[in-house]
């Protein structure tokens, strides 16, 4: 996966998916989403500013909010709808 093109939306949804449930620390998200530390900081700030991710200060974790979970579902649904179309174009 790290060598194929991913849109910003794909990366944001991937981060939300990694942090879903009990949450994840920066290292887990960075390696799970195949990002550099600079990229990770940028994406985390976007997700937090838009209410898709929350930072749990005491545990030093990031966790997906309800809005973030809706975002994951919407991206998944969009992939289902467009997958065959984009596969034919490749």
C-alpha distances in whole Angstrom, upper triangle without the diagonal:
4,5,6,8,9,12,14,15,12,11,15,14,12,14,17,15,15,19,20,23,25,22,20,21,20,18,16,15,14,12,11,9,9,12,15,18,19,17,17,21,20,18,20,23,22,22,25,27,26,27,23,23,26,27,29,31,33,30,27,25,23,23,22,25,27,26,22,22,24,21,18,20,21,17,17,20,19,16,18,21,19,16,18,20,16,15,19,19,16
4,6,8,8,12,13,15,12,11,15,15,12,14,17,16,16,19,21,24,25,22,20,20,18,16,15,14,12,11,10,8,6,9,12,15,16,14,15,18,18,16,19,22,21,21,24,26,25,26,23,23,26,26,28,30,32,29,26,24,22,23,23,26,27,26,23,23,25,22,20,22,23,19,19,22,21,18,21,23,21,19,21,22,19,18,21,20,17
4,7,9,12,15,17,14,13,17,18,15,17,20,20,19,22,24,27,29,26,24,24,22,20,19,18,16,14,14,12,10,12,14,18,18,16,17,21,20,19,22,24,23,23,27,28,28,29,26,26,29,29,32,33,35,32,30,28,26,27,26,29,30,29,26,26,27,24,22,24,24,20,21,23,22,19,22,23,21,18,20,21,17,17,19,18,15
4,6,10,13,14,12,12,16,16,14,17,20,19,19,22,24,27,29,26,24,25,23,22,21,18,17,16,15,13,11,13,16,19,20,17,18,22,20,19,22,24,23,23,26,27,26,28,25,25,28,29,32,34,36,33,31,28,26,26,25,28,29,27,24,24,25,22,20,22,22,18,18,20,19,16,18,20,17,15,17,17,14,13,16,15,12
4,7,10,12,10,10,14,14,13,16,18,18,19,22,23,27,29,26,24,25,22,22,21,18,17,17,16,13,12,13,16,19,18,15,17,20,18,17,20,22,20,20,24,25,24,26,23,24,27,28,31,33,35,33,30,28,25,25,24,26,27,25,22,23,24,20,19,21,20,16,17,19,17,14,18,19,16,14,17,16,12,13,16,14,12
4,7,8,6,7,10,11,10,12,15,15,16,18,20,24,25,23,21,22,20,20,19,16,15,15,14,11,11,11,14,17,17,13,14,17,16,14,17,19,17,17,20,21,20,22,19,20,23,25,28,30,32,30,27,25,22,22,20,23,24,22,19,20,20,16,15,17,17,13,14,17,14,12,16,17,14,13,17,16,13,14,17,16,14
4,5,5,6,9,10,11,13,14,15,17,19,20,24,26,23,22,23,20,21,20,17,16,17,16,12,13,13,16,18,17,13,15,17,14,12,16,17,14,15,19,19,18,20,17,19,22,24,27,29,32,30,27,25,22,22,19,21,22,20,17,18,18,15,14,16,15,11,14,16,13,12,16,16,14,14,17,16,13,15,18,16,15
4,5,5,6,9,10,11,12,14,15,17,18,22,24,21,20,20,18,19,19,15,15,17,15,12,13,12,14,16,14,11,12,14,11,9,12,13,11,11,15,15,14,17,14,16,19,21,24,26,29,27,24,22,19,19,17,19,20,17,15,17,17,13,13,16,15,12,14,17,14,14,18,18,16,17,20,19,17,19,22,20,19
4,5,5,6,8,10,11,12,14,15,16,20,22,20,19,20,19,20,19,15,16,18,16,12,14,14,17,18,17,14,14,16,13,10,13,14,11,11,15,15,13,15,12,14,18,20,23,26,29,27,25,22,18,18,15,17,17,15,12,14,13,10,10,12,11,8,11,13,11,11,15,15,14,15,18,18,15,18,21,19,19
4,6,5,6,9,10,10,12,14,15,19,21,19,18,20,18,19,17,14,14,15,13,10,12,13,16,18,18,14,14,16,15,11,14,16,14,13,16,18,16,17,14,15,19,21,24,26,29,27,24,21,18,17,15,17,18,16,13,14,14,11,9,12,11,8,10,12,11,10,13,15,13,13,17,17,14,16,19,18,17
4,5,5,6,9,10,11,12,14,18,20,17,15,16,15,15,14,11,11,12,10,7,9,9,12,14,14,10,10,13,11,8,11,13,11,11,14,16,15,16,13,13,17,18,21,23,26,24,21,18,15,16,14,16,18,16,13,14,15,12,11,14,14,11,12,16,14,13,17,18,17,16,20,20,17,19,22,21,20
4,5,5,6,9,10,11,12,16,18,15,14,15,14,16,15,11,12,14,12,9,12,11,14,15,14,11,10,12,10,7,9,11,9,7,11,13,11,12,9,10,14,15,18,21,24,22,20,17,13,13,11,13,15,13,9,12,13,9,9,12,12,10,12,15,14,14,17,19,18,18,22,22,20,21,25,24,23
4,5,5,6,9,10,10,14,17,14,14,16,16,17,15,12,13,15,12,10,13,13,17,18,18,14,13,15,14,10,11,14,12,10,13,15,13,13,9,11,14,17,19,22,24,22,21,17,14,13,10,12,13,12,8,9,10,7,5,9,9,7,9,12,12,11,14,16,16,16,20,20,18,20,23,23,22
4,5,5,6,9,10,13,16,13,12,14,13,14,12,9,11,11,8,6,10,11,14,16,17,13,12,15,14,11,12,15,13,11,14,17,16,16,12,12,15,17,19,22,24,21,19,16,13,13,11,14,15,14,11,11,13,10,8,11,12,10,10,14,14,13,16,18,17,17,20,21,19,20,23,23,22
4,5,5,6,9,12,13,10,9,11,10,12,10,6,8,10,8,6,10,10,13,13,14,12,9,12,12,8,8,12,11,9,11,14,14,13,10,9,12,13,15,18,20,18,16,13,10,10,9,12,14,14,10,11,13,11,10,13,14,12,13,17,17,16,19,21,21,20,24,25,22,23,27,27,25
4,5,5,6,10,12,9,10,12,12,14,12,9,12,14,11,10,14,14,17,16,17,15,12,14,14,10,10,12,12,8,11,13,12,11,7,7,10,12,14,17,20,17,16,12,9,8,6,9,10,10,6,7,10,8,7,11,12,11,12,15,16,16,18,20,21,20,24,25,23,24,28,28,27
4,5,5,9,11,10,10,13,14,15,12,9,13,13,10,10,13,15,18,18,20,17,14,17,17,13,13,16,15,12,14,17,16,14,11,10,13,15,16,20,21,19,18,14,11,9,8,11,12,12,9,8,11,10,7,10,12,11,11,14,15,15,17,19,20,19,23,24,22,23,27,27,26
4,6,8,10,8,7,10,10,11,8,6,10,10,7,8,12,13,16,16,18,16,13,15,16,13,12,16,16,13,15,18,17,16,12,11,13,14,15,18,19,16,15,11,9,9,9,12,14,15,11,11,14,13,11,14,16,14,14,18,19,18,20,23,23,22,25,27,25,25,29,29,27
4,6,7,4,5,8,10,11,9,7,11,12,10,11,14,14,17,16,18,16,13,14,16,13,11,14,14,11,12,16,15,13,10,8,9,10,11,14,16,13,12,8,6,5,6,9,12,13,10,10,14,13,11,14,17,16,16,19,20,20,22,25,25,24,28,29,27,28,32,32,30
4,6,6,8,11,13,15,12,11,14,15,13,13,17,18,20,20,22,19,16,18,19,15,14,17,16,13,14,17,16,14,10,9,11,12,13,16,17,15,15,11,9,6,5,8,10,11,9,8,11,12,10,12,15,15,14,17,19,19,21,23,24,24,27,29,27,28,32,32,31
4,6,9,12,15,16,13,13,17,18,15,16,20,21,23,22,24,23,19,21,22,19,17,19,20,16,16,20,19,16,13,11,12,13,13,16,17,14,15,11,10,7,7,9,11,13,11,10,14,15,13,14,18,18,17,20,22,22,23,26,27,26,30,32,30,31,35,35,34
4,7,10,14,15,12,13,17,17,15,17,20,21,23,22,24,23,19,20,22,19,17,19,20,17,16,20,20,17,15,12,12,12,10,13,13,10,12,9,9,7,9,11,13,16,14,13,17,18,16,18,21,21,21,24,26,25,27,29,30,30,33,35,33,34,38,38,37
4,7,10,12,10,10,13,14,13,14,17,18,19,18,20,19,15,16,18,16,13,16,17,14,13,17,17,15,13,9,9,9,8,12,12,9,9,6,5,4,7,10,13,15,12,12,16,16,15,18,20,20,20,23,24,24,26,29,29,29,32,34,32,32,36,36,35
4,7,8,6,6,10,11,10,12,14,15,16,15,17,16,13,14,16,14,12,15,17,14,14,18,18,16,14,11,11,10,10,12,13,10,8,5,5,7,9,13,16,17,14,15,18,18,16,19,22,20,21,24,25,24,27,29,29,28,32,33,31,32,36,35,34
4,6,5,6,9,10,11,12,14,14,14,12,15,15,11,12,15,14,11,14,16,14,14,18,19,17,16,12,12,9,10,11,12,9,6,5,6,9,12,15,19,19,17,18,21,20,19,22,24,23,23,27,28,27,29,32,32,31,34,35,33,34,37,37,35
4,6,5,6,9,10,10,12,10,11,9,11,11,8,9,12,11,9,12,14,13,13,17,18,17,16,12,12,10,12,12,14,12,9,7,8,11,13,16,20,20,17,19,22,20,19,23,24,22,23,27,27,26,29,31,31,30,34,34,32,32,36,35,33
4,5,5,6,8,10,10,10,10,9,12,12,9,11,14,14,12,15,18,16,17,20,22,21,19,16,16,14,15,15,17,14,11,10,11,14,16,19,23,23,20,21,24,22,21,24,26,24,24,28,28,27,30,32,31,30,34,35,32,32,36,35,33
4,6,5,6,8,10,10,12,11,15,14,11,13,16,14,13,16,18,16,17,21,21,20,18,15,15,14,15,16,17,14,12,10,10,12,14,18,21,21,18,18,22,20,18,21,24,21,22,25,26,24,27,30,29,28,31,32,30,30,34,33,31
4,6,5,6,8,8,10,10,13,11,8,11,13,11,10,13,14,13,14,17,18,17,15,12,14,13,14,16,18,15,12,10,9,11,12,15,18,19,15,16,19,17,15,19,21,18,19,23,23,22,24,27,26,25,29,30,27,27,31,31,29
4,6,5,6,5,7,7,10,9,6,9,11,10,10,14,15,14,16,19,19,19,17,15,16,15,17,18,20,17,14,13,12,14,15,19,22,21,18,19,22,20,18,21,23,20,21,25,24,23,26,28,27,26,29,30,27,27,31,30,28
4,6,5,6,8,9,13,12,10,13,15,14,14,17,18,17,19,22,23,22,20,18,19,18,19,21,22,19,17,15,14,16,17,21,24,24,20,21,23,21,19,22,24,21,21,25,25,23,26,28,27,25,29,30,27,27,30,30,27
4,6,8,11,12,15,13,11,14,16,13,14,17,18,16,18,21,21,21,18,16,18,18,19,21,22,19,17,14,13,14,15,19,21,21,17,18,20,18,16,19,21,18,18,22,22,20,22,25,24,22,26,27,24,24,28,28,25
4,6,9,11,13,10,9,12,13,11,12,15,15,14,17,19,19,19,16,15,17,18,20,22,23,21,18,16,14,15,15,18,20,20,16,17,19,17,14,18,19,16,16,20,20,18,21,23,22,20,24,25,22,22,26,25,23
4,7,10,12,10,9,13,14,12,14,17,17,17,19,22,22,22,19,18,20,20,22,24,26,23,20,18,17,18,18,22,24,23,20,21,23,20,18,21,22,19,19,23,22,20,23,25,24,22,25,26,23,23,26,25,23
4,6,8,6,6,10,10,10,11,14,15,15,17,19,20,21,18,17,19,19,21,22,24,22,19,17,16,18,18,21,24,23,19,21,23,20,19,22,23,20,21,24,23,21,25,27,25,24,27,27,24,25,28,27,24
4,5,5,6,9,10,11,12,14,16,16,18,20,21,22,20,19,20,19,22,22,24,22,19,18,17,20,20,23,26,25,22,24,26,23,22,26,26,23,24,28,27,25,28,30,28,27,31,31,27,28,31,29,27
4,5,5,6,9,10,10,12,14,15,16,18,20,21,19,17,18,17,19,19,21,20,16,15,15,18,19,22,25,25,21,24,26,23,22,26,27,24,26,29,28,27,30,32,31,30,33,33,30,31,34,33,30
4,5,5,6,9,10,11,13,15,16,17,19,20,19,18,19,18,20,20,23,22,18,18,16,19,20,23,26,25,22,24,26,23,23,27,27,24,26,29,28,27,31,32,30,30,33,33,30,31,34,32,30
4,5,5,6,9,10,11,12,14,16,17,19,17,16,18,17,20,21,24,22,19,17,16,18,18,21,24,22,19,22,23,20,20,23,23,20,23,26,24,23,27,28,27,26,30,29,26,27,30,28,27
4,5,5,6,9,10,10,12,14,15,16,15,13,14,14,17,17,20,18,15,14,12,14,15,18,21,20,17,19,21,18,18,22,22,20,21,25,24,23,26,28,27,26,30,30,27,28,31,30,28
4,6,5,6,9,10,11,12,14,15,15,13,14,12,16,16,19,18,14,13,12,15,16,18,21,20,17,20,22,20,20,23,24,22,24,27,26,26,29,31,29,29,33,33,30,31,34,33,31
4,6,5,6,9,10,11,13,15,14,13,14,14,18,18,22,21,17,16,14,16,16,18,21,19,17,20,21,18,19,22,22,20,23,25,24,24,28,29,27,27,31,30,27,29,32,30,29
4,5,5,6,9,10,11,12,11,10,13,13,17,18,21,20,17,15,12,14,13,15,18,16,13,16,18,15,15,19,18,16,19,22,21,21,24,25,24,24,28,28,25,27,30,28,27
4,5,5,6,8,10,11,9,8,9,9,13,14,17,16,13,11,9,11,11,13,16,15,12,15,17,15,15,19,19,18,20,23,22,22,26,27,26,27,30,30,28,29,33,31,30
4,6,5,6,9,10,10,9,10,10,14,15,18,18,15,14,11,13,13,14,17,15,14,17,19,16,17,21,21,19,22,25,24,24,28,29,28,29,32,32,29,32,35,33,32
4,6,5,6,9,9,9,11,12,16,18,21,21,18,16,13,14,13,14,16,14,12,15,16,13,15,18,18,17,20,22,21,22,25,26,25,26,29,29,26,29,32,30,29
4,6,5,6,5,5,8,10,14,16,19,18,16,14,10,10,9,10,12,10,8,12,13,11,12,15,15,15,17,20,19,20,23,24,24,25,28,28,26,28,31,30,30
4,5,5,6,5,6,8,11,13,17,16,14,12,9,10,9,9,12,11,10,13,15,13,15,18,18,18,20,23,22,23,26,27,27,28,32,32,30,32,35,34,33
4,6,8,8,9,11,15,16,19,20,17,16,13,14,13,12,14,12,12,15,16,14,17,19,19,19,22,24,23,24,27,28,28,29,33,32,30,33,36,34,34
4,6,8,10,13,16,18,21,21,19,17,14,13,11,10,12,9,9,13,13,11,14,16,15,16,19,20,20,22,24,25,25,26,30,29,28,30,33,32,32
4,6,7,10,13,16,19,19,17,15,12,11,9,7,9,7,7,11,11,11,13,15,15,16,19,20,20,22,25,25,26,27,31,31,29,32,35,34,34
4,7,10,13,16,19,18,17,14,10,9,6,5,7,5,4,8,9,8,10,12,13,13,15,17,18,19,21,23,23,24,28,28,27,29,32,31,31
4,7,10,13,15,15,13,10,7,6,4,5,9,8,6,9,12,11,12,15,16,16,17,20,20,21,24,25,26,26,30,30,29,30,34,33,32
4,6,9,12,12,11,8,6,5,6,6,10,10,9,12,14,14,15,18,19,19,21,23,24,25,27,29,29,30,34,34,32,34,37,37,36
4,6,9,9,7,6,5,6,9,10,14,14,13,15,18,17,18,21,22,22,24,26,27,28,30,32,32,32,36,37,35,36,40,39,38
4,6,6,6,5,6,7,10,11,15,16,15,17,20,20,20,23,25,25,26,28,30,30,32,34,35,35,38,39,37,39,42,42,41
4,6,5,7,9,11,14,15,18,19,18,20,23,23,23,26,28,28,29,32,33,33,35,38,38,38,41,42,40,41,45,44,43
4,6,8,11,12,16,17,20,22,21,22,25,25,25,28,30,30,31,34,35,35,37,40,40,40,44,45,43,44,47,47,45
4,5,9,11,14,16,19,21,19,21,24,24,23,26,29,28,29,32,33,33,35,38,38,37,41,42,40,41,45,44,43
4,7,10,14,16,19,21,19,20,24,23,22,26,28,27,28,31,32,32,34,36,36,36,40,41,38,39,43,42,41
4,7,10,13,16,17,15,17,20,20,19,22,24,23,24,27,28,28,30,33,33,32,36,37,35,36,40,39,38
4,7,9,13,14,12,13,17,16,15,19,20,20,21,24,25,25,27,29,30,29,33,34,32,33,37,36,35
4,6,10,11,9,10,14,14,13,16,18,18,19,22,23,23,25,27,28,28,31,32,31,32,36,35,34
4,7,8,5,6,10,10,10,12,14,14,16,18,19,20,22,24,25,25,29,29,28,29,33,33,32
4,5,5,6,9,10,11,13,14,15,17,18,20,21,23,24,26,26,30,31,29,31,34,34,34
4,5,5,6,9,10,11,12,14,15,17,18,20,21,23,24,25,29,30,29,31,34,34,34
4,5,5,6,9,10,10,12,14,15,16,18,20,21,22,24,27,27,27,29,32,32,32
4,5,5,6,9,10,11,12,14,15,16,18,20,21,22,25,26,25,27,30,29,29
4,5,5,6,9,10,11,12,14,15,17,19,20,21,24,25,24,26,29,29,29
4,5,5,6,9,10,10,12,14,15,17,18,19,23,23,23,25,28,28,28
4,5,5,6,9,10,10,12,14,15,16,17,21,21,20,23,26,25,26
4,5,5,6,9,10,11,12,14,15,16,19,20,19,21,24,24,24
4,5,5,6,9,10,11,12,14,15,18,19,19,21,23,24,24
4,5,5,6,9,10,11,12,14,17,17,17,19,22,22,23
4,5,5,6,9,10,10,11,15,15,15,16,19,19,20
4,5,5,6,9,10,10,13,15,14,16,19,19,20
4,5,5,6,9,10,13,14,14,16,18,19,20
4,5,5,6,8,11,11,11,14,16,16,17
4,5,5,5,9,10,9,11,14,14,15
4,6,5,8,10,11,11,14,15,16
4,6,7,8,10,11,13,14,16
4,6,5,6,8,10,11,13
4,5,5,6,9,10,11
4,6,5,6,9,10
4,6,5,7,9
4,5,5,6
4,5,5
4,6
4
